[in-house]
């Protein structure tokens, strides 16, 4: 076709859209891509700061190859051994349950007092059952501080002491003092 006077040929004329329409269509795509890149950057920074395991790397001490572990040969769930158990709760440290046995016991009145021993933990503790509120139990062993427990609440009938470190069950002695004044110890 011939060109109209004073204007570009019809194929060179804009079609009613100006050049910025294409840019407007690309803007949502560019905004989406910018958002994805931003999100990935935040994730990368979080991963870097936490070391990838969910803990803050900057404040968390790095494991040292030269630092000895507390007791690498302990079974799962056991958290102490030997002197490290003294003064600690046998149940919380994983020394009770199937890892413990009663080594000796005595009955005082109707109350049973026992020395409980865990070979795995190298520790012993005293336990009372059929006791009353206010009854006190102690465990002692040479070279270890005496540990005490008591029946705390009305309706409770048992209590136990924190642990003492011992080389064998015979090294520990358990004693009970009842609110009635009766006392007794294991041999």
NORMO-V839308 format. One line per field, one symbol per residue. ss: DSSP state (~ for helix, > for strand, _ for the rest). phi: phi as a letter, one per 40 degrees, with the letter a starting at -180 (. if undefined). psi: psi as a letter, one per 30 degrees, with the letter a starting at -180 (. if undefined). A space follows every 50 residues. Layout:
BEGIN
ss=???
phi=???
psi=???
END
This chain:
BEGIN
ss=_________~~~_______~~~~~~~~~~~~~~~~~~~~~~~~~~~~~~~ _______________________________~~~~___________~~~_ >>>>>>>>__>>>>>>>>____>>>>>>>______>>>>>>__>>>>>>> ________>>___>>___~~~>>>>>>_____>>>__
phi=.ccccgacddccccchbcccdcccccdccccccccccccccccccccccc ggbgbccccccccbcccccdaccccdgcbaafdccdgbcccccgccgccb bccaaabbgbccbbcbbbcdcgababbbbfbbdgcbbbbaadgbccbbba ccbcgcbaaacccbcacacccbbbbbbccchcbabcc
psi=llkkkgllleffkkgfklffeeeeefeeeeeeeeeeeeeeeeeeeeeeff gfgfljeefkkkkkffkkleifgklkfkglkbfffkglkeeffgfabffl lkellkkjbgkkklkkkjeefhlllkkklhllkfkkklklkkgkkkkkll jelkfkgllllllkklfleffkkklkjlfffkllll.
END
